Amino acid sequence: MAAAGGGRSCFVLGASGETGRVLLRELLARRAFARVTLIGRRRLSLGEAEGAVEQAVVDFERLGEHAAAFQGHDVGFCCLGTTRARAGADGFVRVDRDYVAQAAELARAGGCKHFILQSSRGANAQSRFLYLRVKGEVENLVQAVGFDRCTILRPAVLLCRRQESRPMEWIAQQFLGAVARLFPTAYSVPVEMVARAMVACALQPGERKVEVLENGAIHELGKEVPQQGT
């Protein structure tokens, strides 16, 4: 029997977040890679999946000292991020831009060929809004690293059940969940669909060195990957 994932290796940044948790589940269910490594600031309790992945604990403030964690991977998935409310403006910039950019550089130096980044709809380095500006800046920085292939996903509002409480986002999700039934790709996307689209990007050959997937394309690509159990 051939090895799972054809012997390929990947790492996941941000596996404790909403998209990252679903992404990990998708990767393991589809046996997409022979080796999956979670890179984060703490070990995660994974239950039955504990033995199926490797975990590398790093200090993001000294990420250069953890270059070994980024060695030998074919694909890198990045769902790393925080919020301004949680980390403050400076903390948000540090996590969503600086940590991600440095991780991308280490990954490229370690042999990673394909970097898949979860960004945001409206990302623009010239935006007046901090969130969209930082997302645009990190997109530019990651592209400049020079991966053989770079895929950027720009989802709209994520429909999910967050572990942390964000009341205003919950209200928005209730509204957008109703709108999504009428206009499925317009303003939102289920987090499961984003995760499936990320896996699809890794498994399908790319036509361009840099590919940016907007919300509608994420919906289409996410649909192409069969649901678990089908």
Backbone torsions as a table, in degrees:
resi	resn	phi	psi	omega
1	MET	NA	135.5	179.3
2	ALA	-68.3	149.5	179.5
3	ALA	-66.0	148.2	177.6
4	ALA	-59.5	138.4	176.3
5	GLY	69.9	12.3	178.2
6	GLY	63.5	22.7	178.8
7	GLY	83.1	4.3	-177.7
8	ARG	-80.0	157.8	-177.7
9	SER	-124.4	147.2	175.7
10	CYS	-141.9	162.4	170.8
11	PHE	-126.1	156.5	178.6
12	VAL	-126.3	124.5	171.1
13	LEU	-101.6	130.6	179.0
14	GLY	87.9	31.5	-177.5
15	ALA	-70.7	-12.7	179.1
16	SER	-87.5	-9.5	-179.4
17	GLY	-83.9	179.2	-175.1
18	GLU	-62.2	-51.3	179.8
19	THR	-70.0	-42.0	-177.6
20	GLY	-59.5	-39.5	179.5
21	ARG	-64.9	-42.8	179.7
22	VAL	-70.3	-38.3	177.7
23	LEU	-58.9	-46.0	178.9
24	LEU	-59.8	-43.3	178.9
25	ARG	-60.3	-42.0	179.1
26	GLU	-65.2	-44.3	-179.4
27	LEU	-60.2	-43.7	-178.2
28	LEU	-72.6	-39.4	-178.9
29	ALA	-65.3	-34.7	-176.9
30	ARG	-93.1	-2.2	-178.3
31	ARG	48.7	45.8	-173.5
32	ALA	-72.3	-26.0	-177.7
33	PHE	-137.0	145.2	178.3
34	ALA	-70.9	-28.8	-177.6
35	ARG	-136.6	126.2	178.6
36	VAL	-123.4	124.9	-179.8
37	THR	-119.4	128.2	174.9
38	LEU	-95.3	126.9	178.8
39	ILE	-112.3	118.7	-176.7
40	GLY	-161.0	177.5	-176.1
41	ARG	-82.0	-10.3	176.9
42	ARG	-152.2	158.5	176.1
43	ARG	-73.7	143.2	178.9
44	LEU	-101.8	144.9	174.3
45	SER	-85.2	114.8	-170.7
46	LEU	-111.9	1.2	178.3
47	GLY	61.8	-127.1	-176.6
48	GLU	-65.5	-21.1	-178.9
49	ALA	-84.9	0.0	-174.4
50	GLU	-52.4	-44.9	-176.3
51	GLY	-83.6	-3.3	-175.4
52	ALA	-91.7	-10.8	-177.4
53	VAL	-133.5	160.5	171.0
54	GLU	-102.1	152.0	178.0
55	GLN	-129.1	129.7	177.1
56	ALA	-115.3	117.0	179.8
57	VAL	-91.2	125.6	-175.7
58	VAL	-129.3	158.6	172.0
59	ASP	-101.0	108.4	-175.5
60	PHE	-64.9	-21.3	176.9
61	GLU	-75.5	-16.3	178.1
62	ARG	-130.4	46.0	-170.8
63	LEU	-62.1	-30.4	179.1
64	GLY	-61.0	-21.8	178.6
65	GLU	-80.2	-5.4	-176.4
66	HIS	-116.7	33.0	-178.3
67	ALA	-58.5	-30.8	-177.9
68	ALA	-60.2	-30.9	-179.3
69	ALA	-64.9	-22.7	-176.4
70	PHE	-100.5	6.5	-177.3
71	GLN	-82.6	138.3	167.5
72	GLY	79.5	22.7	179.0
73	HIS	-105.6	140.8	177.5
74	ASP	-82.0	-38.2	-175.3
75	VAL	-131.4	139.9	174.4
76	GLY	-119.1	128.3	175.8
77	PHE	-106.3	129.9	-179.9
78	CYS	-123.9	113.4	175.0
79	CYS	-119.0	19.5	-174.1
80	LEU	-69.7	135.9	177.6
81	GLY	177.9	162.2	175.9
82	THR	-139.5	-164.9	177.7
83	THR	-127.0	157.3	176.8
84	ARG	-64.6	-36.3	179.8
85	ALA	-64.1	-34.6	-176.4
86	ARG	-84.3	-38.9	-171.7
87	ALA	-114.1	-5.4	-173.8
88	GLY	80.1	166.0	-176.3
89	ALA	-61.2	-46.8	-179.1
90	ASP	-65.2	-41.1	179.3
91	GLY	-65.3	-39.1	177.6
92	PHE	-61.0	-46.1	179.5
93	VAL	-62.4	-42.3	-178.0
94	ARG	-62.2	-44.8	-177.9
95	VAL	-74.0	-53.7	-171.0
96	ASP	-75.8	-23.0	178.8
97	ARG	-111.8	-58.9	-171.1
98	ASP	-68.2	-47.6	179.4
99	TYR	-61.1	-44.3	-177.4
100	VAL	-64.8	-44.2	-179.1
101	ALA	-63.6	-42.2	179.7
102	GLN	-68.0	-39.0	177.3
103	ALA	-61.6	-40.4	178.8
104	ALA	-62.3	-41.4	179.0
105	GLU	-63.5	-43.2	178.8
106	LEU	-65.8	-38.3	179.1
107	ALA	-63.6	-45.3	179.6
108	ARG	-62.3	-43.4	178.7
109	ALA	-64.0	-28.8	-179.5
110	GLY	-85.3	1.4	175.2
111	GLY	104.9	4.0	-180.0
112	CYS	-66.1	131.8	-177.7
113	LYS	-97.4	-31.5	-172.9
114	HIS	-131.1	120.1	179.6
115	PHE	-112.7	126.5	-177.1
116	ILE	-116.0	115.7	-172.6
117	LEU	-113.4	128.2	170.3
118	GLN	-85.8	116.0	179.4
119	SER	-111.6	-133.5	-178.5
120	SER	-155.7	147.0	172.1
121	ARG	-56.4	138.0	178.5
122	GLY	85.8	2.2	179.7
123	ALA	-55.6	130.0	-176.4
124	ASN	-161.7	117.0	-177.1
125	ALA	-62.8	-14.9	179.7
126	GLN	-101.1	5.1	-176.3
127	SER	-65.7	148.9	174.7
128	ARG	-77.7	-15.5	-177.7
129	PHE	-94.0	129.1	-174.3
130	LEU	-54.2	-49.1	-175.6
131	TYR	-57.8	-51.3	-177.4
132	LEU	-69.4	-34.1	178.4
133	ARG	-65.1	-46.2	-179.8
134	VAL	-63.3	-41.1	178.2
135	LYS	-62.9	-40.4	177.3
136	GLY	-66.2	-40.3	179.3
137	GLU	-63.6	-42.9	-178.3
138	VAL	-70.3	-32.8	174.4
139	GLU	-58.7	-45.6	-179.4
140	ASN	-64.2	-41.3	-179.0
141	LEU	-65.6	-42.1	-179.6
142	VAL	-66.5	-41.9	178.0
143	GLN	-61.1	-36.6	-176.5
144	ALA	-71.0	-16.0	-179.6
145	VAL	-63.3	-33.6	175.2
146	GLY	94.0	36.1	175.0
147	PHE	-63.5	152.7	173.9
148	ASP	-58.2	-34.2	179.1
149	ARG	-147.1	134.1	179.4
150	CYS	-131.8	123.6	178.9
151	THR	-117.6	128.2	-179.5
152	ILE	-117.9	124.7	177.2
153	LEU	-103.5	132.6	-179.9
154	ARG	-118.7	76.3	179.6
155	PRO	-71.7	152.8	171.5
156	ALA	-79.9	-151.9	-178.0
157	VAL	-61.2	128.8	-179.0
158	LEU	-80.5	128.5	175.3
159	LEU	-94.9	112.6	-176.9
160	CYS	-162.1	173.3	174.6
161	ARG	-106.7	100.0	-175.8
162	ARG	-73.5	147.6	175.7
163	GLN	-74.0	-35.0	179.1
164	GLU	-93.9	153.5	-176.7
165	SER	-85.0	123.4	174.0
166	ARG	-133.3	85.7	-171.3
167	PRO	-54.4	-46.5	-177.4
168	MET	-66.2	-37.6	178.0
169	GLU	-67.2	-35.9	178.6
170	TRP	-61.9	-43.3	179.2
171	ILE	-62.7	-43.6	179.1
172	ALA	-61.9	-39.4	-178.9
173	GLN	-66.1	-37.3	178.3
174	GLN	-62.9	-42.8	178.6
175	PHE	-65.8	-48.2	-176.5
176	LEU	-70.1	-28.6	176.0
177	GLY	-62.3	-38.5	177.4
178	ALA	-70.1	-42.4	178.7
179	VAL	-62.6	-36.7	-177.1
180	ALA	-61.6	-26.1	178.8
181	ARG	-69.3	-25.9	178.0
182	LEU	-94.2	-39.9	-177.9
183	PHE	-130.3	81.1	-169.0
184	PRO	-56.6	-33.9	-173.8
185	THR	-107.2	4.9	-169.8
186	ALA	-75.7	-52.5	-168.9
187	TYR	-124.9	-7.8	-173.2
188	SER	-150.5	172.6	176.8
189	VAL	-158.6	133.2	176.3
190	PRO	-63.9	141.7	-178.1
191	VAL	-61.5	-30.8	178.0
192	GLU	-62.5	-35.1	-179.8
193	MET	-70.9	-36.3	176.4
194	VAL	-63.2	-45.4	-180.0
195	ALA	-61.8	-43.6	179.3
196	ARG	-64.4	-37.8	178.5
197	ALA	-65.2	-37.6	178.6
198	MET	-64.1	-42.2	178.1
199	VAL	-65.2	-42.5	179.8
200	ALA	-60.1	-40.5	178.6
201	CYS	-58.8	-39.4	-177.6
202	ALA	-72.8	-30.6	-174.3
203	LEU	-90.6	-21.3	-178.1
204	GLN	-98.9	146.3	177.1
205	PRO	-66.5	144.9	-179.5
206	GLY	-94.9	146.3	179.3
207	GLU	-94.0	-21.7	-177.6
208	ARG	-132.2	156.1	179.0
209	LYS	-65.0	-40.4	176.7
210	VAL	-123.8	126.8	180.0
211	GLU	-129.3	129.7	178.7
212	VAL	-113.0	121.7	-178.4
213	LEU	-106.4	114.9	176.5
214	GLU	-80.6	179.4	-171.0
215	ASN	-58.5	-43.1	-179.7
216	GLY	-62.8	-40.8	179.5
217	ALA	-67.1	-34.1	177.4
218	ILE	-64.0	-42.4	176.8
219	HIS	-58.2	-47.2	-177.4
220	GLU	-65.5	-45.0	-177.8
221	LEU	-68.7	-36.8	178.4
222	GLY	-65.6	-30.6	178.8
223	LYS	-72.4	-27.8	-175.2
224	GLU	-70.8	-24.0	178.3
225	VAL	-84.8	121.3	-178.0
226	PRO	-58.0	145.0	176.0
227	GLN	-62.6	151.8	176.6
228	GLN	-59.8	136.6	177.0
229	GLY	86.3	2.6	179.5
230	THR	-111.3	NA	NA
